[in-house]
Amino acid sequence: MLLHGWGTNLSTFDQLSNYLVKKFRVIRFDFPGFGNSPKPTEDWSIGNYVSLTQDLLIKLKIKQVYAIIGHSFGGRVVIKGVGNDHLKPDKVILISAAGVKPHQQVKKALYKLIAKVGKFATSIPVVNKLRPALRRRLYSSAGSTDYLKADQMQQIFINVVNEDLLAEVPKIIQPTLLIWGADDTETPLSDANKMKDLLSDGRIFVVSNVGHFVYIDAFNEVTNEIDKFLS
């Protein structure tokens, strides 16, 4: 099962899915609010996405999942779902997984402040044409472009990023592979190291000179490692 990141959809796994389907049955879907799935009617939290994933497996009559792969936000769902025993795969693969809450406790407030400042500044007619680029620069300065992608799901995004999942990591007893890009600025390598220290059976595979989408930018290296882990 492949769980995609925030602001993307199931198609981000096209290449990886085409590779894995040669040996496995591959399940992937659009989380609500992304791709072709409608936005939730309420302000969801990570637990809601876990429940939806669990319900999908039940609906598909899948009693056992060999491996769950989660990228970024999808990694949050994996960590919480497996940690709480709602998702029960044989193996876990976390690719640039989110879930470690930043040290800056004011980050939530900073996002809101930047959004207001950005809206005010770009409301001036003279700079209105520059609004998309300026907004992106402002949100990037807060340390995450995902907030920009949140759009109408900003409250859900805030709910998600304010939940620290490190306490769930030690509950994952399955063999776990952490795949990370050394130059990841969205979910830094230090997050992977924190998770590794809490796992009873975990290891890290790091790819140099690659960022957040390591499974795309270093496809061959990543699939070779996945092959070894799943064999």
C-alpha positions in Angstrom: 0.0 0.0 0.0 1.3 3.4 -1.0 0.2 6.6 0.9 1.1 9.9 -0.7 2.2 13.2 0.7 0.4 16.5 1.3 -0.5 18.4 -1.8 0.1 15.5 -4.1 -2.0 12.5 -5.1 -1.7 8.8 -6.1 -0.1 9.7 -9.4 3.1 10.7 -7.6 3.7 7.0 -7.2 3.3 6.1 -10.8 6.9 5.1 -11.4 7.2 3.3 -8.1 3.9 1.6 -8.5 4.8 0.3 -12.0 7.9 -1.1 -10.5 6.4 -2.8 -7.5 3.4 -4.2 -9.3 5.7 -6.7 -11.0 6.0 -8.6 -7.7 3.2 -7.3 -5.5 -0.4 -6.2 -5.6 -0.2 -2.5 -5.2 -2.9 -0.4 -3.6 -2.9 3.4 -3.7 -5.6 6.1 -3.5 -6.1 9.8 -3.2 -6.5 11.0 0.4 -9.7 13.1 0.9 -8.9 16.7 -0.2 -6.3 15.7 -2.8 -6.5 14.4 -6.4 -9.9 13.2 -7.3 -11.1 12.8 -3.7 -13.4 15.5 -2.3 -12.4 17.6 0.7 -13.6 16.3 4.1 -16.7 18.1 5.2 -15.2 18.5 8.7 -11.7 19.6 9.9 -10.0 16.2 10.0 -7.0 15.2 12.0 -4.5 12.4 11.3 -6.7 9.9 13.1 -9.4 10.4 10.5 -7.1 9.6 7.7 -6.0 6.4 9.5 -9.6 5.4 9.9 -10.3 5.9 6.3 -7.3 3.9 5.3 -8.3 1.1 7.6 -11.9 1.2 6.3 -10.6 1.0 2.7 -8.7 -2.2 3.5 -11.8 -3.7 5.1 -13.9 -2.7 2.1 -11.4 -4.3 -0.3 -11.5 -7.5 1.9 -7.7 -7.3 2.5 -6.9 -9.2 5.7 -3.2 -8.7 5.6 -0.9 -6.1 4.1 2.7 -7.1 3.5 4.1 -3.6 3.4 2.9 0.0 3.8 4.9 2.8 2.2 4.2 6.3 3.3 5.8 9.5 1.9 5.8 12.7 3.9 2.2 13.2 5.1 1.5 9.6 4.2 4.2 8.7 6.6 2.3 10.5 9.4 -0.7 8.2 8.6 1.5 5.2 8.7 3.2 6.1 12.0 -0.1 6.8 13.8 -2.0 3.9 12.2 0.7 1.3 12.8 1.6 2.7 16.2 -2.0 2.4 17.4 -2.3 -1.0 15.8 -5.1 0.1 13.4 -2.9 -0.7 10.5 -1.0 -4.0 10.8 1.5 -4.6 7.9 4.3 -7.0 8.1 6.8 -4.3 7.2 6.9 -0.5 7.2 8.7 1.9 4.8 8.8 5.6 5.7 10.0 7.8 2.9 10.9 11.4 4.1 8.1 10.9 6.6 6.6 13.8 8.5 5.6 13.4 12.2 8.3 15.2 14.2 6.9 18.5 15.5 9.3 21.4 15.0 10.8 22.9 18.1 9.3 26.3 17.3 6.1 26.3 19.3 5.0 29.5 17.6 5.0 27.9 14.1 1.2 27.7 14.0 1.0 31.4 14.8 3.7 32.2 12.3 1.8 30.5 9.5 -1.3 32.6 10.3 0.8 35.8 10.6 2.5 35.2 7.3 -0.8 34.4 5.6 -2.2 37.8 6.8 0.9 39.7 5.9 1.0 38.1 2.5 -2.7 38.8 1.8 -2.3 42.4 2.8 0.9 43.0 0.8 -0.4 41.3 -2.3 -3.7 43.1 -2.2 -2.0 46.3 -3.5 -2.8 46.5 -7.3 0.7 47.3 -8.3 2.1 44.0 -6.9 -1.0 41.9 -7.5 0.6 40.1 -10.4 3.4 39.1 -8.1 1.0 37.5 -5.6 1.7 33.8 -6.3 5.4 34.2 -6.2 5.4 36.4 -3.1 3.0 34.1 -1.2 5.3 31.2 -2.0 8.3 33.1 -0.8 6.5 34.0 2.4 5.4 30.5 3.2 8.8 29.1 2.4 10.3 31.4 4.9 8.1 29.6 7.6 9.9 26.4 6.7 7.1 24.6 4.7 5.6 25.0 1.3 2.9 22.6 2.3 1.0 25.4 4.0 0.8 27.1 0.6 -0.6 23.9 -0.8 -3.2 23.6 2.0 -5.5 26.2 0.3 -9.0 25.5 1.6 -7.7 22.7 3.9 -5.5 25.0 6.1 -7.2 24.1 9.3 -6.8 20.4 8.6 -3.1 21.1 7.8 -2.7 22.9 11.2 -4.4 20.0 13.0 -2.0 17.6 11.3 1.3 19.5 11.8 0.6 20.2 15.5 0.4 16.5 16.3 3.8 15.2 17.4 4.0 11.5 16.5 7.3 10.6 18.1 5.5 8.9 21.0 3.9 6.5 18.4 7.2 5.5 16.8 8.3 3.1 19.6 5.0 1.3 19.3 6.0 0.2 15.8 7.4 -3.3 16.2 7.5 -4.3 12.6 10.8 -4.1 10.6 11.0 -0.5 9.4 13.0 1.1 6.6 13.6 4.8 6.7 14.5 6.3 3.3 15.7 9.9 3.2 17.3 12.4 1.0 20.3 14.0 2.7 19.3 17.5 1.4 15.6 17.2 2.5 14.5 20.6 3.9 10.8 19.7 4.5 11.5 16.7 6.7 15.2 17.0 7.6 17.4 14.0 8.1 17.5 14.8 11.8 13.9 13.7 12.0 14.8 10.3 10.6 17.6 9.9 13.2 15.1 10.6 16.0 12.7 8.0 14.6 15.5 5.5 14.2 16.5 5.8 17.8 13.0 5.0 18.9 12.4 2.0 16.6 13.1 -1.6 17.9 13.8 -2.8 14.4 14.7 0.1 12.1 17.4 1.2 9.7 18.0 4.3 7.6 19.0 4.5 3.9 20.2 8.0 3.0 20.8 9.2 -0.5 23.2 12.1 -1.0 22.4 15.3 -3.0 18.7 14.5 -3.0 15.7 16.3 -1.3 12.2 15.5 -0.2 11.1 13.4 -3.2 14.0 11.0 -2.9 11.9 8.1 -4.4 11.6 10.0 -7.6 14.9 11.8 -7.8 16.9 8.7 -6.8 14.6 6.0 -8.2 17.1 3.3 -8.9 18.9 3.6 -5.5 15.6 3.6 -3.6 14.1 0.7 -5.5 17.2 -1.4 -5.0 17.0 -0.8 -1.2 13.3 -1.5 -1.2 13.9 -4.8 -3.0 16.4 -5.9 -0.4 14.1 -4.9 2.4 11.0 -6.7 1.0 12.8 -9.8 -0.1 
